[in-house]
Amino acid sequence: MGQDIDLEKIRARYGLLAVVGSNIAITAVAIFGVWQLNGDRAVIVGVLTSAFTAMASLTTAYLGIKAVSNTAQSMSKEAGRQQDAERQQSARPALGDEAPSGPTGGLGAEPPAAAPAPDN
């Protein structure tokens, strides 16, 4: 169980690192592109819009995939718990299934039938 948690932490760290690294690279390319355009406002707006769209799409995709993954993981754990509970429940006999094999006495036990009297 602990190994699964450690693996999930590693995946989350490196996934977030990939998203942040990609956003930094997109920002650097956009800044370089704006710097090279020497003030052409129409093209600068296009470059910045494209950069912002790429960053937003990448970040949203990562967060969406992460959320679905977390939901699926928690649902599978819950399903496993329910299956374990059902197995334990089916392994125990139900109260009505335990029929006594002979006269045992105690509360609620029927008295033994009286033997018939001999005819003389």
C-alpha positions, 0 to 999 in steps of 0.5 A: 500500500505504501509503495502505491502512495509513493509511486503516485507522489512521484507521478504527481511531482514529475507531471507537475514538473513537466507542465511547469517546464512546458509553461516556462518554455512557452513563455520564453519562446513568446518573450523572444518572439515579441522581442524580435518583432520590434513593436508590430502590435498585431503580430505581438497580440497573436503571439501572446494569445497563442502562448496563453492558449497553449499554456492554459490548454496544457495546464487544464489537460494535466489537471483534468487528467489528474482529477480523473485519475484520482477519482478512478483510483478512489473508486477502485479502492472503495470497490475493493473495500466493498468486495472484501466486506461482501466476502467477509459477510458471505463467509459468516453463516447467517443466524437463520442458517444455523440449525441445531443438529440435536436437542441442545436445550437452552432458551427457545429450545423445544422440549423433547417429545414424550415417549408414548406410554406402553399398553398393558 
